[in-house]
Amino acid sequence: MELTITELAVAFSLTLLAGLSTGIGAALAFFSRRDNTALLSVGMGFSAGVMIYISFAEILVKSKAAFVPEFGEIGAEASMLGCFFAGFAVAFAIDRLIPEDINPHELKSDAELSGLKSEHIAHRRLHTLRRTGMFTAAAIAIHNFPEGFATFVSALDSLTMGIGIALAVAIHNIPEGMAVSLPIYHATGERKKAFGYALLSGLAEPLGAAFGFFLLMPLMGELTLGITFGLVAGIMIYICLDELLPSARIYGNAHTTMGGIVAGMGVMASSLLLFKIV
């Protein structure tokens, strides 16, 4: 797989921009209202729609196609499925390494959600708040690492696919930036510090891209691509089912979530079709 400097730079830039969107969440957190989360619900549903559609319509198809020359149709499908579920296992293992009380994927109730908002946080002890923010930043950084890897590898294969995934990741990084910045801001009163930690947690995404480059580029071939795309699809579907869809329901309701999902799938499907026509 021959790659130019320009292709590598574009893929890395997309990953970097997706990661830095945690800074958007940090900035919004300073002015957010608890009763104004419907748009966030739609946005997270949109992210899930993009990831689900592109995983099944494009990434898994590419994974199977890469395996066919070596294993034939049946063997290729079995290999693709094995890598897909291995991606689930990787994402699950990462989740298990992080305690539930600081894991950003464990936001499952209205009570827990309200704990991120300023009027509730103000009553907690300051040192506890700061510790919460710091640990949340570390947890999010760990989660962002495989997302950066997925965005980078996908962008190398298809710019349209890379842009779609980068957009989806960027949208769902916004509430993660809020989760980091709010506790630190209310503990220290320093917006710059809160913003900085949120931004740093997002930099794990380009680190994931760098990991993908240095690990995979020397070995890149059809089999490596098949394995990588299968893993990427599994990781992204896990993120959708474990984090994005449950959180979208909490921030809004079934209708806002479904509206976002349909919009995300529609935009991704249209962009892929347009790319093929052009």
N, C-alpha and C positions, 0 to 999 in steps of 0.2 A: 504494500500500500504506500504509494509515493505521495508525500505531502509537501506543500510549499510553506515557506515562512509565513506568507499571508494567511493561508488556511489555518495554521497553528495560532497565529495572532488573533484572528477573528474568533476562533473557538474559545481561546483563553479569555478574550475580552467579554464575550457573552457570559461566561462563567463568573467572571469578576463582577460584572454589573448585577447579575442575579444575587450574588452574595451580599453586595453592598446595599441591597434593598432593605436589609435589616435597619439601616440608618433611617430609611423613610418611616418605618414603624416607630423607631425611637423618637423621631421628631413629632410624629402625629400623637404619640402618647402624652406629650406635654400639653396638648390642647383637646384631647379626646373627651367625649361625653359617653357615659355608660349606656344611655338610651339611643345611641346612634351607631348601631352595629349591623344594621341590615345590609349595607353596602359591603361590609367585610364578609358577611355570610355569602353573598353573591360571588365575591371575589374568590373565596376559598372553594366554592362549588365550581367556579370557572376553572381554577387550577386543576381540580380533580378531573373535570371533563377533558381538559387538554391532555393530561397525563394518561388517563384511561384509554382515550381514543388512540393516541399515538403509540401507546404500548402494544395494543392488540392489532391495530391497522398497519403499523409500519415496522416497529422495532422487532417484534417477534417474527414477522415475515422475513425480515432481513437476517435474523438469527438462523432460521431454518434454511434459507437459501445458501448461507455460508457453509452449512454442514452437508448439504446435498452432494457436492462432488466427492466427498470423502466417505459418506455413510449411506447414500441413497435416500429415497423419500421417507421410508419408515424409520430408518436409523436417524435421519436428520430431525424428524419430528420428535422422536424420543430424546435426542440430545438437547433440542431446544427446550422441551418441557423440563428436563432435568436441571438445566441452567436457570430457567425461570423460577422454579421452586427453590433452587439454591439461593437466588436473590432474596426471596422471602426469608430464608434462614439467616442470611447475612444481616438483613435489616432487623430481624427479631433479636439476634444476638447482640446487636448494638443497643437495642432498647433494654435488654436485660442487664446490661452493664451499668445502667444509670438508675439510681434510686427513684421510686415512683413519685416522691414528693417534689422532686426538681425536674422530672422528665417532662419536656414540653408536649409529648404525645399523650400525657395522662390527664389532660384538661377535659374532664368528662361530666361536670355538673355545673348548674347555674351558680351554686355557692362558691365553687372553685374559681369560676370565671369572674365573679364579682370581687374575689380577692385580688385580682390584678388591677382593679380600678382605684383611683386615687382616694376616694372618700373612705374606702375600707382600709387601704394600706396605711393611711395616716395614723391609725390607732395602734399599729404594731410597734414593737420595740425597734429602735433604729438599727442596732447591730444585727438583729435577725433579718431585717429587710436587706441590709447590704449583703449579708451572706447569701440570702435567697437569690438576689440579683447576680452575684458572682457565680454561684453554682449553676443557675439557669443559663448563663452565658456559656459556661463550659459544656453543659449538656447539649445546647443548641449547636455549638461548634462541632461536637462529635457527630450529631445528626446531619449537619450540613456537608460533612466530608464526602459521603457517598453520593449526595446530590450533585456536588461539584463534579465528581467523576462522571456521573451519568450525563450531565449537561455537556461536558467537554467532549466525550467520546461521540455523543449523538451529533454535535455540531460539526465534528470532523467528517462524518459520513454524509450529512445533509444539512445545509445551512438553514433551510426551511424548518426542518425538524429541530435543529438546535435552537433556533429563535423561539419556536413554540414552547419547548421545554424550559428555556431560560425565562420566558415570560411567566409560565406557570410557577416555577420555583420562586421567582421574584415576588409574585403576589402572596404566596404563602409564607414568605420570609417576613412580611410586614408585621403580622401579629407576634411573631417570635421576637422581633426587635422591640415591640412594646413590652413583652414579658420580661426582657432583660432590663430595659431602661427605667420602667416605673419604680421597681423596688429600690434601685440605686439612687434615683433622683429624689425619692421621698426620704431616703435615709441620709443623704448627704446635702441635698439642696443644690447640687451642682449639675446643671444640665450638660455641660461639656463632658464631665466624667461619665454620666449615664449614657450619653450619645456615643462616646468612645468605646465603651464596653460592648454596646450593641453592635457597633460597626465591626469590632474585632471578632465577634462571634460569627459574623458573616464571611470573614476572610478565610474560614475553613473551606469554603467552596472552591476558590482558586487553588488552595492547597491540595484539594482532592483532584483538581485538574492536573496539577503538577505531578502528583502521584501516578495518575493514569498515563501521563506522557512518559515519564522515566521508566515505569514498570512495563508498559505495553508496547511502546513504539519500537524497541529493539526486537520484539517478538511478533510484531503485527503481521498477521496473515489471515487466510480465510477461517481457519479453526479458531484463532484468537478472537476474531471479530464475532463469530457465532457465539462463543462463550460469553464475551463481553456484552453483546446485545441481549442475550437471554438473562444475564444477571441484572442488567440495567432495567429491563422491563419488570422483573420481579421486585426490585427495590422500589420502583415508582408506584406499582400497584399497591404494595404494602403501605407506602406513605399515604396514598389516597384513602385506603380502607381504615387504617389505624389512626390517622391524624386529621386529614383534610375534611372528610365527610362528617365524622362526629363533631368536629369543632364548628363546621359550617352550620350544623343544626343548632348548636348552642348559641352561636352569635345571631342566628335568625330563626327560621322555621323551615318546614319541609318544602314550602313553595319557593322561598328564596334560594335554598340549596339546589333544588331541582332546576330552577331557572338558570342558575350559574352553570350547572353541569351541562345542560343542553346548549347554552351559549358557548361554552368552552369547546364542546365537541363540534359544534357547527363552524366556529371560527377555524379550528384546526383542520377539519375536513375540507373546508373551502380553500384554505391556503395551500394545502397539499395538492388539491385538484388544480388550482391555478398554476402552481409551480410545474406540474406535469404538462399543462397546456402550453405554457410559455417555453 
